[in-house]
Every structure is written in structure tokens, then in C-alpha cells.
Amino acid sequence: MLNFLKKALTDNRPRKVNRKKLVSTTKNFETLTEIERIKYAYQVYHEVDFASRLWSAENPGNQRIVKERTLELQTLLTQAQLLPLVYFKILDIGCGNGDVLATFLNWGALPQNLFGIDLLENRINSAKQRHPSFHFTQGNAECIPYPELYFDFVIFFTVFSSILDSRMRMNIAKEADRILKPGGRIIWYDFRYRNPKNHHTRPMGRKQIAELFPSYQVELKPVTLLPPLARRLGKTTNVFYPFLSSFSFLRTHYIGFLIKPGNK
């Protein structure tokens, strides 16, 4: 078992990797603005071949990660007696192609109540094509084009871990607080451990989360088996994923709610 874990953690890349391109992502990015750095990082993720394979939806480990995350979120919504989501307005900050937002349709959310914003134009274009009945905006979440107290839920899935600049993180947190109704909930999913192979990310532990949302009630739990390990399980995923994820130290993310003070 120890040898298997060691191999999974040290040999998780495809053999053919453009290493010069990878190295360039960690060189000189200190000279870029934070927005330029984020755009550049995601451009490289898109261009470098191993990244697309790493996050492939066909990988059984990735499939299990998404399935587990979805079931955990459904359980949280059910336990909080929030289902169905018929009357709730929901904003996904850093929405990507909109597929996470689309999951909320399964829980009763209406298309006209689903909104997304993303910094990257190509991701918003993809989202509009995939989910034309949703509302998508391309822009910087430091300035969200919606009125105060407009949303019941704000989604942050692996957003703050991708932002290195502390001022930008705080500005986005303040905007989320501005548009969220009293008693509303931030739906949180993000890294709690540092990724030593990716200098474009930083972990978001409980301390860092509390600094962004100091007045919020925090209800989080660890989830998601270490992705490099999960991706190597292959045909044994259904057997080993639940076993390995039973060890808390192998769960790399937090999932849950940050609840804004006040009543709706």
C-alpha cells in the first residue's frame, strides 16, 4: 500500500509533457498584474497537453471526485432543508463552462435564476453555448454587476486558491458579501492543502477563510481524495476510492457553507 501511494504521488503526469512551457508558468509571473497572471496560468493549462489529460472527464478518478462532491452538496442542502431551490437566485463566481451551475437544476433551481461570472472570455463563451438559458457575464468579480442583497447563494468552487493577491481576494469577498442576502449562503469548495507542483495556487484553510468572511458561520468538512492518487486508481476506483478517502488526511478540499449573518 505504501509503495502504491508513493508511486501515485510522484508519477502522476503523462509521459509526453512540454516541460519548458510548464517551467515558464513559474518564471517572471511576479511582474504581471494579478489578472494577467491568472489569465496566463489558465492559458497555459489549456495549451499544455498534460493538463487536459489530468482533468479529463473520462478519468474514473475525476468522475468519482465530481460524483462525491455533488452527493455531498446535495446532502448538505437536504440537511439544511433548502430543497427544492425553486425560488432561490444563485451566482457562480468563477463559473467556467457553467456545468457546476447546471447541477443545481437537478435540485429544483430555475434556469432564469442561475447566474455566472468568469474572468476568461473563452470560458464564458463556452458557458453561453452549453447553457443558453442561464445568465453569464464576462468580467472581474471585484466588481459584480448586480445590486446589493440580490442572491440567495454564491458559489465559490476552487476560486480563492487560484488568487495569490491578498487585496484581490478581499475585494472579491466583499463583493460576494454585498450581493448576498442576509442569511444567504456561500457554497464553498476549495483546496485546504498546498500543491507544491503548482505555484499558481495557494491553500485555503479555515484561518484564511475566516479572514475573508469574519462574521460568517462556517460549516465545512474535508472531502475529495488526493486528486493525483484518485486519478491513478483506474479500474479499481470504485473499490479503493471510498477506502482511501476514509482517511481524513488524504482529503484535500473543504466543502460546505459559509452563512451570512441575519435572516432572509
VEXDREN-2710 file (C-alpha; in Angstrom, 1 decimal):
% VEXDREN-2710
k/r/px/py/pz
1/MET/0.0/0.0/0.0
2/LEU/2.8/2.4/0.9
3/ASN/4.6/1.8/-2.4
4/PHE/1.3/2.3/-4.3
5/LEU/0.7/5.7/-2.5
6/LYS/4.3/6.8/-3.2
7/LYS/4.0/5.9/-6.9
8/ALA/0.7/7.7/-7.2
9/LEU/2.1/10.9/-5.7
10/THR/5.3/11.0/-7.6
11/ASP/4.3/9.7/-11.1
12/ASN/1.0/11.3/-11.9
13/ARG/1.9/13.0/-15.2
14/PRO/1.6/11.7/-18.7
15/ARG/5.0/10.8/-20.3
16/LYS/4.9/13.5/-23.0
17/VAL/5.0/16.8/-21.3
18/ASN/6.1/20.2/-22.6
19/ARG/8.3/20.9/-19.6
20/LYS/9.7/24.2/-20.9
21/LYS/6.2/25.5/-21.2
22/LEU/5.4/24.3/-17.7
23/VAL/8.5/26.0/-16.2
24/SER/7.7/29.2/-18.0
25/THR/4.5/29.5/-15.9
26/THR/6.5/29.9/-12.8
27/LYS/9.1/32.3/-14.2
28/ASN/8.6/36.1/-14.1
29/PHE/4.9/36.0/-13.2
30/GLU/5.7/38.3/-10.3
31/THR/6.0/41.1/-12.9
32/LEU/2.4/40.6/-14.1
33/THR/-0.7/42.1/-12.6
34/GLU/-2.9/39.5/-10.8
35/ILE/-5.4/39.5/-13.6
36/GLU/-2.7/39.0/-16.2
37/ARG/-1.2/36.2/-14.1
38/ILE/-4.5/34.3/-13.8
39/LYS/-5.3/34.6/-17.5
40/TYR/-1.8/33.5/-18.4
41/ALA/-1.9/30.5/-16.0
42/TYR/-5.2/29.3/-17.4
43/GLN/-3.9/29.8/-21.0
44/VAL/-1.0/27.5/-20.2
45/TYR/-3.3/25.0/-18.5
46/HIS/-5.3/24.9/-21.7
47/GLU/-2.3/24.7/-24.1
48/VAL/-0.1/22.2/-22.2
49/ASP/-1.2/18.7/-23.2
50/PHE/-0.8/17.0/-19.8
51/ALA/-3.3/19.5/-18.2
52/SER/-6.2/18.5/-20.4
53/ARG/-5.4/14.8/-19.7
54/LEU/-5.1/15.5/-16.0
55/TRP/-8.6/16.9/-15.7
56/SER/-10.2/14.6/-18.3
57/ALA/-13.8/13.8/-17.6
58/GLU/-13.1/10.3/-18.9
59/ASN/-10.7/9.5/-16.0
60/PRO/-12.5/7.3/-13.4
61/GLY/-10.9/9.1/-10.6
62/ASN/-12.1/12.5/-11.8
63/GLN/-15.5/11.1/-12.3
64/ARG/-15.6/9.8/-8.7
65/ILE/-14.4/13.2/-7.4
66/VAL/-17.2/15.0/-9.1
67/LYS/-19.8/12.4/-8.1
68/GLU/-18.7/12.5/-4.5
69/ARG/-18.7/16.4/-4.4
70/THR/-22.2/16.5/-6.0
71/LEU/-23.6/14.0/-3.5
72/GLU/-22.0/15.8/-0.6
73/LEU/-23.5/19.1/-1.7
74/GLN/-27.0/17.5/-2.1
75/THR/-26.7/16.1/1.4
76/LEU/-25.8/19.5/2.8
77/LEU/-28.7/21.2/1.0
78/THR/-31.1/18.5/2.2
79/GLN/-29.9/18.6/5.8
80/ALA/-30.4/22.4/5.8
81/GLN/-33.9/21.9/4.5
82/LEU/-33.2/24.1/1.5
83/LEU/-34.6/21.9/-1.3
84/PRO/-36.1/22.4/-3.7
85/LEU/-34.2/25.5/-4.9
86/VAL/-37.2/26.9/-6.9
87/TYR/-37.2/30.4/-5.5
88/PHE/-33.5/31.0/-5.0
89/LYS/-31.2/33.1/-7.1
90/ILE/-27.7/31.6/-7.4
91/LEU/-24.5/33.1/-8.7
92/ASP/-21.4/31.1/-9.5
93/ILE/-18.2/33.2/-9.3
94/GLY/-15.5/31.7/-11.5
95/CYS/-18.2/29.7/-13.3
96/GLY/-16.1/28.2/-16.1
97/ASN/-18.2/26.5/-18.7
98/GLY/-21.3/26.6/-16.4
99/ASP/-21.5/22.8/-15.7
100/VAL/-21.3/23.2/-12.0
101/LEU/-24.1/25.7/-12.1
102/ALA/-26.2/23.4/-14.2
103/THR/-26.0/20.8/-11.4
104/PHE/-28.5/23.0/-9.4
105/LEU/-31.2/22.3/-12.0
106/ASN/-31.3/18.8/-10.5
107/TRP/-32.3/20.3/-7.2
108/GLY/-35.1/22.4/-8.5
109/ALA/-33.4/25.7/-9.4
110/LEU/-34.9/27.5/-12.4
111/PRO/-32.7/28.5/-15.4
112/GLN/-33.7/32.1/-15.1
113/ASN/-32.4/32.2/-11.5
114/LEU/-28.9/30.9/-12.4
115/PHE/-26.1/33.4/-13.0
116/GLY/-22.4/33.0/-13.7
117/ILE/-19.4/35.3/-13.9
118/ASP/-15.9/34.5/-15.1
119/LEU/-12.7/36.4/-15.8
120/LEU/-12.0/34.5/-19.0
121/GLU/-13.9/35.3/-22.2
122/ASN/-13.4/31.9/-23.8
123/ARG/-14.9/30.2/-20.7
124/ILE/-17.9/32.5/-20.8
125/ASN/-18.4/31.9/-24.5
126/SER/-18.4/28.1/-23.8
127/ALA/-20.9/28.5/-20.9
128/LYS/-23.3/30.5/-23.1
129/GLN/-23.2/27.8/-25.8
130/ARG/-23.7/25.0/-23.3
131/HIS/-26.3/26.7/-21.2
132/PRO/-28.1/29.4/-23.2
133/SER/-30.9/29.8/-20.7
134/PHE/-28.6/30.9/-17.9
135/HIS/-27.2/34.4/-17.4
136/PHE/-23.5/34.7/-17.9
137/THR/-21.2/37.7/-17.6
138/GLN/-17.5/38.0/-18.5
139/GLY/-15.7/40.2/-16.0
140/ASN/-13.7/40.7/-12.8
141/ALA/-15.5/39.6/-9.7
142/GLU/-14.1/42.5/-7.8
143/CYS/-16.9/44.5/-9.5
144/ILE/-20.0/42.3/-9.9
145/PRO/-22.8/43.9/-12.0
146/TYR/-25.7/43.1/-9.7
147/PRO/-27.4/45.1/-6.9
148/GLU/-27.0/44.6/-3.2
149/LEU/-28.6/41.7/-1.5
150/TYR/-29.6/40.1/-4.8
151/PHE/-28.6/36.5/-4.4
152/ASP/-29.6/33.7/-2.0
153/PHE/-26.5/31.6/-2.8
154/VAL/-23.0/32.4/-4.1
155/ILE/-20.8/29.6/-5.3
156/PHE/-17.0/29.6/-4.9
157/PHE/-15.5/26.4/-6.4
158/THR/-11.7/26.5/-6.4
159/VAL/-11.6/30.3/-6.8
160/PHE/-9.7/31.8/-3.9
161/SER/-7.0/29.1/-4.1
162/SER/-6.2/30.5/-7.6
163/ILE/-5.8/34.1/-6.4
164/LEU/-2.4/35.0/-5.0
165/ASP/-3.0/38.7/-4.4
166/SER/-4.5/39.3/-1.0
167/ARG/-6.1/42.6/-2.0
168/MET/-8.0/41.0/-4.9
169/ARG/-9.1/38.1/-2.6
170/MET/-10.5/40.6/-0.1
171/ASN/-12.2/42.7/-2.8
172/ILE/-14.0/39.6/-4.2
173/ALA/-15.1/38.5/-0.7
174/LYS/-16.5/42.0/-0.1
175/GLU/-18.4/41.9/-3.4
176/ALA/-19.8/38.5/-2.6
177/ASP/-21.0/39.8/0.8
178/ARG/-22.5/42.9/-0.8
179/ILE/-24.7/40.9/-3.2
180/LEU/-25.6/38.1/-0.8
181/LYS/-28.9/38.4/1.1
182/PRO/-28.8/38.3/5.0
183/GLY/-29.0/34.6/5.9
184/GLY/-27.7/33.7/2.5
185/ARG/-25.1/31.1/1.9
186/ILE/-21.7/30.8/0.2
187/ILE/-21.3/27.3/-1.2
188/TRP/-17.6/26.6/-0.7
189/TYR/-15.3/24.0/-2.3
190/ASP/-11.6/24.6/-2.4
191/PHE/-8.1/23.3/-1.6
192/ARG/-7.0/23.1/2.0
193/TYR/-3.5/21.8/1.2
194/ARG/-0.7/23.4/-0.7
195/ASN/0.1/21.9/-4.1
196/PRO/3.9/22.0/-4.3
197/LYS/3.8/21.4/-8.1
198/ASN/1.6/24.4/-8.9
199/HIS/2.9/27.9/-7.9
200/HIS/-0.2/29.5/-9.3
201/THR/-2.3/28.3/-6.3
202/ARG/-2.4/28.6/-2.6
203/PRO/-4.3/26.6/0.0
204/MET/-7.4/28.0/1.7
205/GLY/-7.5/26.7/5.3
206/ARG/-10.0/27.6/7.9
207/LYS/-7.9/30.6/9.0
208/GLN/-7.7/32.0/5.5
209/ILE/-11.4/31.6/5.0
210/ALA/-12.2/33.3/8.3
211/GLU/-10.1/36.2/7.3
212/LEU/-12.2/36.7/4.2
213/PHE/-15.6/36.2/5.8
214/PRO/-15.0/37.0/9.5
215/SER/-18.7/37.4/10.5
216/TYR/-19.9/34.3/8.7
217/GLN/-20.9/31.0/10.3
218/VAL/-18.5/28.4/8.9
219/GLU/-19.8/24.9/8.2
220/LEU/-17.1/22.9/6.4
221/LYS/-15.9/19.3/6.1
222/PRO/-12.9/17.7/4.4
223/VAL/-13.7/16.0/1.1
224/THR/-12.1/14.7/-2.1
225/LEU/-9.4/12.1/-2.2
226/LEU/-6.0/13.5/-3.1
227/PRO/-6.5/14.0/-6.9
228/PRO/-3.1/12.6/-8.1
229/LEU/-3.9/9.5/-6.2
230/ALA/-7.6/9.3/-7.3
231/ARG/-6.6/9.7/-11.0
232/ARG/-4.3/6.6/-10.8
233/LEU/-6.8/4.2/-9.4
234/GLY/-8.2/3.3/-12.8
235/LYS/-10.4/0.2/-12.8
236/THR/-10.1/-0.1/-9.1
237/THR/-11.6/3.3/-8.4
238/ASN/-14.9/2.1/-7.0
239/VAL/-13.1/-0.2/-4.6
240/PHE/-10.2/2.0/-3.4
241/TYR/-11.6/5.5/-3.6
242/PRO/-14.0/5.1/-0.7
243/PHE/-11.4/3.2/1.4
244/LEU/-8.6/5.7/0.9
245/SER/-10.9/8.7/1.3
246/SER/-11.9/7.4/4.7
247/PHE/-8.6/8.7/5.9
248/SER/-9.1/12.4/6.6
249/PHE/-5.5/13.4/5.9
250/LEU/-6.0/12.2/2.3
251/ARG/-8.9/14.6/1.7
252/THR/-7.6/17.7/0.1
253/HIS/-10.5/20.1/-0.1
254/TYR/-13.2/21.7/2.1
255/ILE/-16.8/21.7/1.1
256/GLY/-19.7/23.3/2.9
257/PHE/-21.5/26.6/3.7
258/LEU/-20.4/30.0/4.9
259/ILE/-23.6/31.5/6.2
260/LYS/-24.1/35.3/6.3
261/PRO/-25.5/36.8/9.5
262/GLY/-29.1/37.9/9.6
263/ASN/-32.5/36.5/8.5
264/LYS/-33.9/36.4/5.0
END
